[in-house]
Amino acid sequence: MQLRGLQVLLPREGAAPRSVGLSFSVMADQAFVTLATNDNYAKGAMVLASSLHNHHTTRKLVALIGPQVSDPCRSVLKKLYDEVRVVDVLDSGDAAHLAMMKRPDLGVTFTKLHCWTLTHYSKCVFMDADTLVVSNIDELFDREELSAAPDPGWPDCFNSGVFVFRPSMETYAKLLQYSTEHGSFDGGDQGVLNGFFSSWSTADISRHLPFIYNLSSIAIYTYLPAFKKFGGNAKVVHFLGRTKPWSHTFDPRTRRIRGGAQDSSISSFLVDWWSLYSREVLPLLQEHYGDQPFHSGCVEEDESQAGSAEPALSSEERRERWEQGQADYMGVDSFENIQKKLDAFLK
Ligand SMILES: [Mn+2]
């Protein structure tokens, strides 16, 4: 893994020497931004940062985090991100706090909208913590606010998992005002942002990012032939839906994923996520947690388990087994895992 400090000293690969100074000033001015509200999403953010580093981004990396993110996770994020900023809307005592009082249902949305306050950058690309970069995407900074890819469920709306924006306190204030007045038609940030940037679908085709910049796992099910034809050009994979990469467990030795990854197309991206996690993120987590126990998600199956071709279970199947009294006490349903789940919910 590259060290952040060192990377800044090295000229960009392929950059002409005389342009280096200029490129650096432009680069310092632009950032990828993500959001992690808890330790699970923090792991996603760690993998996302590793993937951006591995594909040699020249831009800064910023993580907005919620107050629930634990100290060890904050320390790891600080290693991987140039800037880690705690956003506590309830504690802010400003317009965001007022907005939150009026619309407590939009809590996480207000936290995400906070990215517009990063005015020490002229342009940013927001990326959800459940995205993975599989190719350099610095060219996104050539786009203007608000650029985003269509949502696979309703293509006249953009998906707010990846978007280009310009930080501005004026826009931020307008967004807060819009949210409190109109709410969100889907209960989240995507509804608010599509309402606010409502001309996106018709005004300017250059603000439509190609789908490969936000390739959601859902596309495999909705349009398989297109996925087969274009999926190989993917630049960003977005693990949409309730099951996230960190919902599974992974055996680094056998590279097997457990916990409901049946589809082979998406599971290759899942294996990419887990490989990156186990290789580059896990050692940092182990270092910062020290003796404290934490849920790594990596489990070495013993020989007999690894040898048996037992398929991964969906959550429905797991529930059925539970109800029949056949919980996987030694594996995913171990007391340790259940305790962790309870702790995560009770936080
Ligand atoms: Mn997402």
Boltz pocket constraint, residues with backbone or C-beta under 6 A from the ligand:
constraints:
  - pocket:
      binder: B
      contacts: [[A, 128], [A, 129], [A, 130], [A, 131], [A, 161], [A, 238], [A, 239], [A, 240]]
      max_distance: 6.0
